[in-house]
Amino acid sequence: MGRCPKKQQKGSARSTQANDEGANLLRKRAGQRGGIFSRLLFLIFLIVFVAVIYLARHPILRFAGDFWVVDETPQVSDVIVILSDDNYEAARATRAAQLFKSGMAPRILASGRLLRPYAGIAELMEHDLKAQGVPASAIVPLAHRATDTREEAVADAQEIALHGWKRVLLVTSNYHTRRSDYIFARTLPKGTELRVISAPDSEYDPSNWWENRTGLKRFLYETAGYIVCLWELRHNDVQTS
């Protein structure tokens, strides 16, 4: 009779252990079902997300292409500045000549890098402007050795400060306007009124830039260039209005 309680305790312990193992097994199976369900939900969400992106890819790409284009309303200014490296059709010079002939400024600063010690892009731009009906007396050629937009902005800013020009219309290719605006706003003399004017470029159409190799190259180059100028000028405050 004295051994019965021990047997009962052992039996009770085995029963408790079995119940615990059963509960653990049920929890494990429930966890597995929950994990499978979570993965299934994530897969469905991923498929839907990719489908939405695919269906909306053209509006998204157009929005991305338009981001690089800044085209402000021109106002009467002291000078029109054309940035170097115009395209084959001289689109920048053509747009600057249109602004000049509409009375937006009395002179044009033709900013161009030197190709040789005796010749450079500024001379080509001067020729293009004359061909568009701009008189030689209204053209101020500026030859420099800048290798990028930031260096060119420094050279142009020095020339603008030298002449005391306070209101500037900056003309460059459509894809190049966003980066140029950012750089010149932080480089021109303090208090300068800056307006950026877009010149349409045959090699970059914001509505379908991804459909041709040249447009794709322009987009990627501007993306990389903009990131670089954000880093290089991160400590520079806006100087223009």
Backbone bond lengths (Angstrom), bond angles and torsions (degrees), N, CA, C in turn:
res aa  C-N    CA-C-N  psi(-1)  N-CA   C-N-CA  omega(-1)  CA-C   N-CA-C  phi
1 M - - - 1.467 - - 1.517 111.90 -
2 G 1.352 117.29 -29.95 1.471 119.87 -177.35 1.504 113.09 -73.92
3 R 1.374 118.52 -17.41 1.470 119.98 -178.42 1.539 113.23 -88.68
4 C 1.236 119.35 -13.68 1.484 122.45 -176.47 1.521 113.05 -60.09
5 P 1.334 119.49 -45.50 1.471 118.57 179.81 1.523 112.60 -57.88
6 K 1.353 117.28 -35.17 1.473 118.91 179.96 1.513 110.97 -66.99
7 K 1.364 115.10 -41.33 1.473 118.14 178.27 1.530 111.07 -63.36
8 Q 1.327 112.91 -39.92 1.476 116.38 178.49 1.522 111.51 -63.54
9 Q 1.341 116.62 -38.98 1.481 120.05 179.28 1.519 110.81 -64.66
10 K 1.377 115.27 -42.27 1.468 118.43 179.22 1.525 111.09 -63.55
11 G 1.309 113.84 -42.52 1.473 117.38 178.70 1.506 111.79 -63.56
12 S 1.324 115.26 -40.54 1.466 119.42 178.66 1.524 111.18 -64.29
13 A 1.344 117.13 -39.50 1.472 121.14 179.86 1.520 110.79 -64.32
14 R 1.390 115.01 -43.26 1.474 118.57 179.01 1.535 110.74 -62.95
15 S 1.308 115.30 -39.33 1.469 119.64 179.79 1.528 111.50 -65.07
16 T 1.351 115.13 -42.18 1.474 119.27 178.68 1.514 111.20 -63.69
17 Q 1.363 115.34 -41.90 1.471 119.51 179.08 1.524 111.04 -63.27
18 A 1.324 115.20 -41.51 1.472 119.05 179.29 1.521 111.19 -63.89
19 N 1.331 114.78 -40.49 1.474 118.74 178.64 1.521 110.77 -63.78
20 D 1.347 115.83 -41.53 1.470 119.70 179.25 1.519 110.86 -63.30
21 E 1.334 116.11 -43.94 1.471 119.80 179.96 1.529 110.25 -63.16
22 G 1.335 114.76 -40.18 1.465 117.49 177.95 1.512 112.66 -64.48
23 A 1.334 115.82 -40.55 1.469 119.63 178.71 1.519 111.14 -65.22
24 N 1.350 115.02 -40.39 1.478 118.52 178.52 1.520 111.18 -63.67
25 L 1.328 115.59 -40.82 1.456 119.90 179.25 1.526 110.97 -63.25
26 L 1.334 116.08 -41.59 1.460 119.56 178.81 1.532 111.18 -64.35
27 R 1.365 115.11 -42.35 1.468 118.34 178.56 1.521 111.22 -64.04
28 K 1.340 116.53 -38.28 1.465 120.32 179.92 1.524 110.81 -64.06
29 R 1.348 114.99 -44.11 1.464 118.84 179.11 1.520 111.38 -65.36
30 A 1.339 115.37 -39.23 1.474 118.87 177.66 1.521 110.66 -64.29
31 G 1.348 116.22 -40.09 1.466 119.99 178.32 1.516 111.61 -63.90
32 Q 1.357 115.94 -39.28 1.455 119.67 178.57 1.520 111.26 -64.41
33 R 1.360 114.79 -42.71 1.472 118.10 178.25 1.527 111.00 -64.09
34 G 1.355 116.18 -39.49 1.463 119.41 178.04 1.517 112.15 -65.32
35 G 1.345 117.75 -38.99 1.464 121.22 179.03 1.521 111.67 -65.41
36 I 1.331 116.13 -41.74 1.462 120.58 178.26 1.530 110.13 -63.84
37 F 1.321 115.83 -42.17 1.467 120.47 179.52 1.529 111.11 -63.50
38 S 1.346 117.51 -41.67 1.468 121.66 179.28 1.517 110.98 -64.40
39 R 1.336 116.15 -43.25 1.467 119.50 178.99 1.520 111.29 -64.85
40 L 1.332 116.19 -36.53 1.462 120.20 178.46 1.522 110.90 -65.90
41 L 1.330 116.54 -42.69 1.459 120.31 177.89 1.530 110.94 -62.07
42 F 1.341 116.13 -43.08 1.473 119.76 179.40 1.524 110.86 -63.04
43 L 1.341 116.91 -41.09 1.464 120.32 179.40 1.527 110.80 -63.77
44 I 1.331 116.68 -42.28 1.472 120.24 178.41 1.528 110.28 -62.84
45 F 1.345 116.29 -44.20 1.468 120.49 178.94 1.530 110.76 -61.22
46 L 1.322 116.49 -42.56 1.464 120.21 -179.61 1.522 111.46 -63.54
47 I 1.326 116.78 -42.64 1.471 120.61 179.36 1.527 110.62 -63.32
48 V 1.341 116.33 -44.08 1.467 120.40 179.19 1.521 110.69 -63.78
49 F 1.345 116.78 -42.47 1.469 121.24 -179.61 1.525 111.13 -62.05
50 V 1.327 116.52 -46.12 1.472 120.47 179.08 1.528 110.38 -63.06
51 A 1.326 116.79 -39.56 1.464 120.49 179.66 1.521 111.19 -63.86
52 V 1.338 116.97 -42.64 1.466 121.11 178.82 1.518 110.85 -63.42
53 I 1.344 116.11 -44.50 1.464 120.43 179.01 1.531 110.43 -61.19
54 Y 1.323 116.35 -41.45 1.471 120.27 -179.27 1.528 110.40 -65.05
55 L 1.322 116.93 -45.56 1.463 119.87 -178.35 1.525 112.30 -68.08
56 A 1.339 116.33 -30.54 1.471 120.35 -177.42 1.521 112.08 -101.04
57 R 1.327 118.20 15.56 1.471 121.12 -172.48 1.522 112.77 -63.62
58 H 1.315 117.41 -39.01 1.461 119.11 -177.86 1.530 112.75 -66.80
59 P 1.341 119.47 -48.01 1.472 118.60 174.92 1.524 112.71 -59.52
60 I 1.332 116.86 -38.30 1.468 120.15 179.64 1.525 110.25 -65.44
61 L 1.322 117.15 -44.42 1.467 120.97 179.98 1.522 111.54 -66.55
62 R 1.348 116.54 -37.46 1.464 119.24 176.64 1.527 111.05 -65.19
63 F 1.324 116.26 -40.77 1.462 120.52 177.28 1.528 110.27 -60.92
64 A 1.324 116.87 -43.46 1.464 121.12 178.36 1.526 110.93 -63.52
65 G 1.332 116.94 -40.17 1.463 120.40 179.12 1.509 112.77 -66.96
66 D 1.335 116.36 -38.01 1.465 120.76 179.28 1.529 112.53 -70.20
67 F 1.320 116.32 -22.91 1.470 119.44 -177.31 1.519 111.90 -58.57
68 W 1.329 117.39 -34.85 1.470 120.32 -175.61 1.519 112.57 -78.23
69 V 1.325 117.85 -9.95 1.470 120.51 -173.92 1.531 110.37 -98.26
70 V 1.327 115.16 120.70 1.463 122.85 172.85 1.528 107.19 -116.74
71 D 1.305 117.39 124.13 1.469 120.51 -178.69 1.523 108.18 -140.31
72 E 1.309 116.18 93.09 1.456 121.81 -175.91 1.527 110.55 -88.46
73 T 1.304 115.26 157.55 1.459 120.82 178.60 1.531 109.81 -69.26
74 P 1.329 118.05 121.90 1.466 118.93 -178.88 1.525 112.19 -69.94
75 Q 1.325 115.43 144.60 1.459 122.44 174.23 1.524 108.49 -128.90
76 V 1.314 115.92 158.93 1.464 120.61 -179.60 1.533 109.15 -56.42
77 S 1.334 115.66 126.98 1.464 121.13 -173.73 1.524 110.46 -134.68
78 D 1.330 115.20 178.94 1.467 120.25 179.50 1.516 112.43 -84.11
79 V 1.328 116.65 -30.69 1.463 119.35 -175.40 1.529 109.95 -156.39
80 I 1.318 114.55 149.22 1.465 122.59 171.05 1.524 107.11 -104.89
81 V 1.299 117.53 125.74 1.462 122.02 179.98 1.521 109.32 -108.22
82 I 1.325 116.35 123.63 1.466 121.38 175.49 1.522 108.21 -103.10
83 L 1.316 116.84 128.64 1.456 119.85 178.69 1.525 111.07 -80.61
84 S 1.300 114.48 155.49 1.462 122.80 -175.60 1.529 112.13 -66.32
85 D 1.330 114.81 167.62 1.472 123.62 175.20 1.520 113.03 65.73
86 D 1.327 115.13 52.22 1.461 121.29 174.23 1.527 109.09 -64.19
87 N 1.334 117.12 160.78 1.462 119.57 -179.94 1.529 111.21 -81.34
88 Y 1.330 115.87 -177.96 1.472 121.18 -174.56 1.529 111.25 -62.19
89 E 1.340 117.13 -34.59 1.470 120.81 -178.80 1.520 112.93 -83.37
90 A 1.326 118.37 1.96 1.474 123.12 -178.30 1.524 111.22 55.98
91 A 1.348 116.24 47.19 1.466 121.04 -176.80 1.531 112.07 -64.87
92 R 1.326 117.11 -37.62 1.465 119.91 -179.50 1.530 110.72 -66.74
93 A 1.325 116.11 -45.33 1.464 120.16 178.97 1.533 110.82 -63.83
94 T 1.323 115.75 -38.56 1.465 119.83 179.11 1.521 111.38 -63.01
95 R 1.336 116.42 -44.11 1.469 119.99 179.48 1.528 110.79 -66.29
96 A 1.324 117.01 -40.07 1.473 120.45 178.71 1.526 110.75 -64.18
97 A 1.330 116.61 -39.85 1.466 120.22 178.80 1.525 110.80 -64.07
98 Q 1.336 116.78 -37.69 1.466 120.18 177.30 1.533 111.07 -62.45
99 L 1.310 116.04 -42.90 1.465 120.49 178.84 1.524 110.81 -64.63
100 F 1.325 115.87 -41.51 1.469 120.04 179.32 1.525 111.00 -62.21
101 K 1.318 116.68 -46.97 1.466 120.68 -176.53 1.529 112.65 -71.01
102 S 1.336 115.97 -18.69 1.474 118.90 175.64 1.525 111.57 -89.09
103 G 1.347 117.00 3.62 1.453 121.39 175.01 1.520 115.12 84.01
104 M 1.346 117.80 20.98 1.462 120.71 -177.90 1.530 113.16 -76.59
105 A 1.338 117.86 -22.24 1.470 121.38 178.75 1.527 108.79 -163.21
106 P 1.335 117.89 150.79 1.465 120.27 -177.94 1.524 114.31 -84.41
107 R 1.334 117.37 -6.92 1.469 120.01 -176.42 1.524 110.65 -151.68
108 I 1.338 113.73 160.85 1.463 120.77 179.10 1.526 109.19 -127.52
109 L 1.322 116.39 127.83 1.457 121.64 174.59 1.521 107.97 -93.20
110 A 1.341 115.81 111.75 1.462 121.60 -179.73 1.521 108.50 -92.20
111 S 1.312 115.69 97.22 1.467 121.47 -176.16 1.523 109.40 -91.04
112 G 1.331 116.38 118.79 1.462 119.21 -177.35 1.514 112.74 -147.24
113 R 1.312 116.07 140.77 1.467 120.12 -179.93 1.527 110.83 -77.60
114 L 1.303 114.89 151.04 1.462 121.29 177.90 1.524 110.45 -74.40
115 L 1.319 115.83 135.41 1.457 121.47 173.88 1.519 110.87 -98.32
116 R 1.320 115.05 -29.33 1.458 123.41 175.28 1.524 106.73 -141.84
117 P 1.323 118.85 165.93 1.468 119.67 178.02 1.533 112.62 -60.26
118 Y 1.313 117.25 -21.83 1.460 121.25 -175.35 1.533 113.33 -111.67
119 A 1.322 119.08 -1.46 1.473 120.09 -177.84 1.522 109.95 -156.90
120 G 1.338 114.68 154.20 1.466 118.91 -179.86 1.509 112.47 -163.84
121 I 1.311 115.30 -173.18 1.458 121.81 -175.89 1.527 111.84 -68.90
122 A 1.321 117.66 -29.14 1.470 120.12 179.43 1.534 110.69 -58.37
123 E 1.330 116.86 -36.98 1.469 119.94 178.95 1.532 110.90 -68.57
124 L 1.336 116.47 -38.69 1.461 119.28 177.05 1.527 110.70 -64.15
125 M 1.314 116.36 -40.79 1.460 120.27 178.85 1.525 111.15 -65.18
126 E 1.323 116.41 -38.16 1.459 120.14 177.55 1.524 109.98 -62.09
127 H 1.324 116.27 -41.10 1.465 120.78 177.50 1.531 110.57 -63.56
128 D 1.327 117.35 -43.52 1.468 121.24 179.97 1.530 111.41 -62.76
129 L 1.315 116.49 -40.59 1.468 120.70 -179.60 1.527 111.15 -65.88
130 K 1.304 115.97 -42.66 1.467 119.58 177.89 1.526 110.60 -62.22
131 A 1.347 115.83 -39.18 1.462 119.98 179.06 1.531 110.97 -64.84
132 Q 1.340 116.78 -23.81 1.464 121.60 178.73 1.525 112.21 -90.99
133 G 1.350 116.96 5.80 1.450 120.68 175.72 1.510 115.72 93.40
134 V 1.336 118.17 12.05 1.463 121.04 177.24 1.534 108.44 -86.25
135 P 1.325 119.06 125.94 1.476 120.34 -179.50 1.534 111.43 -67.27
136 A 1.325 115.29 149.19 1.467 120.79 -178.43 1.524 111.25 -59.57
137 S 1.333 117.30 -31.99 1.465 121.10 -178.23 1.528 112.60 -66.07
138 A 1.334 116.43 -19.18 1.463 120.40 -178.36 1.533 112.67 -95.82
139 I 1.328 116.62 -1.37 1.473 121.26 -176.53 1.520 109.91 -103.43
140 V 1.325 116.19 128.20 1.472 121.82 176.53 1.522 107.30 -114.42
141 P 1.341 117.78 97.54 1.467 119.26 179.85 1.527 111.08 -74.01
142 L 1.325 116.31 137.84 1.461 121.24 177.79 1.526 108.70 -130.33
143 A 1.318 114.97 104.99 1.464 120.37 177.96 1.528 109.19 -91.74
144 H 1.309 116.20 136.51 1.466 120.71 179.69 1.531 109.10 -148.16
145 R 1.312 116.19 175.54 1.464 120.73 -179.66 1.525 111.42 -114.24
146 A 1.312 117.14 27.41 1.461 121.21 178.80 1.525 110.65 -64.42
147 T 1.326 115.61 140.04 1.467 120.85 -179.53 1.523 112.55 -106.64
148 D 1.325 117.15 -6.14 1.461 120.07 177.68 1.527 109.14 -152.23
149 T 1.316 116.43 176.55 1.466 121.28 -175.31 1.521 112.09 -65.14
150 R 1.312 116.98 -36.66 1.463 119.30 -179.52 1.527 111.08 -64.57
151 E 1.318 117.83 -44.88 1.466 120.90 178.20 1.522 111.13 -65.60
152 E 1.327 116.13 -37.63 1.462 119.61 177.65 1.530 110.67 -65.07
153 A 1.324 117.36 -38.12 1.463 121.12 178.61 1.523 110.96 -61.66
154 V 1.323 116.73 -38.53 1.467 120.53 178.58 1.528 110.22 -64.47
155 A 1.347 116.61 -44.73 1.465 120.59 179.13 1.529 111.29 -63.82
156 D 1.321 116.95 -43.47 1.466 120.83 179.30 1.528 111.34 -65.98
157 A 1.333 116.55 -39.57 1.462 120.38 179.95 1.524 111.33 -62.42
158 Q 1.318 117.20 -38.83 1.468 120.90 178.03 1.525 110.75 -64.10
159 E 1.327 116.99 -41.42 1.463 121.25 179.03 1.530 110.88 -67.24
160 I 1.309 116.39 -40.96 1.468 120.81 179.20 1.522 110.66 -64.46
161 A 1.323 116.59 -42.49 1.463 120.71 178.00 1.522 111.01 -65.10
162 L 1.331 117.37 -37.79 1.466 122.20 -179.88 1.528 111.41 -61.10
163 H 1.331 116.60 -40.07 1.469 121.09 -179.18 1.525 112.61 -87.63
164 G 1.321 117.29 -10.70 1.457 119.99 -179.81 1.514 114.21 73.83
165 W 1.326 117.43 24.46 1.468 120.73 178.57 1.535 109.63 -73.84
166 K 1.312 116.34 133.61 1.462 121.01 -175.99 1.531 113.49 -110.96
167 R 1.325 116.60 -21.95 1.467 120.12 -178.67 1.526 108.63 -121.50
168 V 1.332 115.69 122.63 1.462 121.52 -171.14 1.525 110.92 -126.36
169 L 1.329 115.13 132.69 1.466 121.80 168.49 1.527 107.07 -104.87
170 L 1.311 116.49 117.85 1.462 121.93 -177.63 1.516 109.48 -101.00
171 V 1.339 116.76 120.16 1.463 121.74 -177.50 1.526 109.27 -111.45
172 T 1.317 115.90 126.50 1.460 121.21 174.66 1.531 108.73 -152.72
173 S 1.316 116.64 175.63 1.464 121.09 -177.99 1.521 110.84 -65.11
174 N 1.324 116.60 150.54 1.468 121.59 -173.97 1.532 112.88 -53.08
175 Y 1.331 117.49 -46.36 1.461 120.92 -177.32 1.529 112.62 -67.73
176 H 1.328 117.11 -17.76 1.467 122.82 -173.63 1.527 112.69 -99.05
177 T 1.324 117.59 -3.26 1.467 120.43 -171.76 1.524 113.36 -70.98
178 R 1.329 118.05 -41.24 1.467 120.20 -177.40 1.531 110.90 -60.88
179 R 1.310 116.68 -48.09 1.469 120.46 -178.57 1.522 110.61 -68.03
180 S 1.324 117.34 -40.15 1.466 120.75 179.20 1.521 111.10 -63.50
181 D 1.322 116.24 -41.81 1.461 120.73 178.23 1.529 110.54 -59.07
182 Y 1.318 116.32 -45.94 1.465 120.77 -178.94 1.526 111.17 -62.07
183 I 1.325 116.39 -43.91 1.465 120.36 -176.50 1.521 111.98 -72.19
184 F 1.327 117.73 -48.31 1.462 120.75 -176.57 1.527 111.30 -67.74
185 A 1.324 117.76 -33.01 1.462 120.03 178.63 1.523 111.55 -62.78
186 R 1.316 116.97 -23.21 1.463 121.78 -179.24 1.523 112.92 -105.72
187 T 1.330 116.79 3.88 1.471 120.35 -175.61 1.523 112.85 -121.38
188 L 1.328 118.64 -34.38 1.465 121.43 -178.87 1.528 111.12 -64.19
189 P 1.336 117.41 158.74 1.471 120.28 178.57 1.518 111.78 -54.78
190 K 1.299 116.23 144.17 1.457 122.01 -176.75 1.526 110.67 -59.47
191 G 1.324 115.69 134.58 1.460 120.69 179.52 1.512 114.22 92.58
192 T 1.326 118.07 -4.18 1.465 120.85 179.04 1.535 110.00 -67.54
193 E 1.317 115.39 136.38 1.466 120.12 174.36 1.528 108.03 -88.55
194 L 1.315 116.39 116.10 1.461 121.87 -175.24 1.517 111.31 -114.88
195 R 1.336 115.19 131.43 1.463 121.12 171.81 1.523 108.06 -130.78
196 V 1.316 115.32 131.28 1.467 121.46 -176.80 1.522 109.30 -100.61
197 I 1.330 115.12 128.05 1.465 121.77 -176.99 1.529 108.41 -115.64
198 S 1.312 115.86 130.74 1.464 122.04 -178.20 1.525 111.40 -88.67
199 A 1.328 115.53 132.55 1.466 121.30 172.71 1.532 107.58 -103.85
200 P 1.328 118.58 121.77 1.470 119.95 -179.31 1.517 111.13 -59.22
201 D 1.324 116.48 137.98 1.459 121.07 -176.50 1.523 109.93 -120.39
202 S 1.316 116.21 130.36 1.466 120.73 -177.41 1.524 112.35 -66.88
203 E 1.327 117.13 -17.60 1.459 120.64 -177.32 1.528 112.84 -95.51
204 Y 1.334 117.05 -1.64 1.461 119.09 -179.96 1.522 110.00 -145.08
205 D 1.312 115.01 110.90 1.457 121.64 175.51 1.530 107.25 -113.37
206 P 1.343 118.93 112.95 1.466 120.94 -176.75 1.522 113.99 -57.75
207 S 1.326 117.77 -21.58 1.460 120.54 -176.62 1.527 113.41 -83.92
208 N 1.346 117.77 -15.43 1.471 119.20 178.73 1.533 112.31 -152.59
209 W 1.333 116.93 34.95 1.459 121.40 -174.99 1.526 112.82 -59.04
210 W 1.309 118.75 -27.40 1.464 122.75 -175.56 1.527 112.79 -78.72
211 E 1.327 117.55 -6.96 1.458 120.65 -175.31 1.524 113.88 -88.44
212 N 1.329 117.21 -6.80 1.467 118.97 178.22 1.526 110.16 -138.57
213 R 1.299 115.27 155.50 1.460 121.50 -173.20 1.524 111.98 -63.76
214 T 1.325 117.71 -41.51 1.462 121.25 -178.04 1.522 111.56 -65.54
215 G 1.330 116.14 -43.77 1.458 119.93 178.36 1.517 111.65 -62.43
216 L 1.314 116.28 -40.83 1.462 120.99 178.28 1.522 110.97 -63.05
217 K 1.325 116.49 -42.14 1.467 120.77 178.62 1.525 110.99 -63.71
218 R 1.325 116.79 -42.41 1.467 120.59 178.98 1.529 110.33 -60.73
219 F 1.326 115.69 -45.40 1.466 120.25 -177.67 1.531 110.64 -62.47
220 L 1.310 116.82 -48.66 1.459 120.62 -177.84 1.524 111.59 -66.58
221 Y 1.337 116.69 -37.83 1.464 120.06 179.00 1.529 110.91 -64.87
222 E 1.328 116.53 -42.66 1.467 119.59 179.31 1.523 111.19 -67.61
223 T 1.319 116.82 -37.22 1.462 119.95 177.57 1.524 110.45 -59.71
224 A 1.341 116.00 -49.27 1.461 120.08 179.37 1.528 111.21 -64.79
225 G 1.330 116.78 -42.87 1.464 120.65 -179.24 1.514 112.55 -64.38
226 Y 1.325 116.56 -37.14 1.465 119.88 179.78 1.531 111.14 -67.74
227 I 1.316 116.01 -40.20 1.467 119.90 177.60 1.533 110.35 -62.36
228 V 1.325 116.21 -41.16 1.467 120.59 179.29 1.530 111.00 -63.70
229 C 1.335 117.16 -44.75 1.469 119.10 -177.86 1.527 111.22 -70.42
230 L 1.338 118.02 -30.90 1.461 119.95 173.92 1.527 110.61 -60.97
231 W 1.309 116.00 -39.42 1.464 120.61 -179.62 1.527 111.07 -73.06
232 E 1.323 116.57 -46.11 1.464 120.41 -175.66 1.530 112.39 -67.53
233 L 1.323 116.56 -34.11 1.470 120.19 -176.69 1.528 112.73 -106.25
234 R 1.326 116.55 21.54 1.469 120.49 -175.80 1.522 112.71 -62.78
235 H 1.347 117.81 -23.50 1.467 121.07 -179.77 1.518 112.02 -98.79
236 N 1.329 118.49 -0.20 1.458 122.64 -177.36 1.530 110.49 -93.11
237 D 1.306 116.14 130.33 1.459 121.18 177.60 1.523 110.86 -87.42
238 V 1.317 115.69 156.64 1.472 120.73 176.08 1.528 108.80 -66.24
239 Q 1.348 116.50 130.36 1.454 122.16 -178.64 1.526 113.00 -102.96
240 T 1.328 115.74 -19.87 1.460 120.12 -172.14 1.521 111.55 -99.33
241 S 1.322 114.63 167.45 1.460 121.28 175.53 1.508 109.12 -119.82
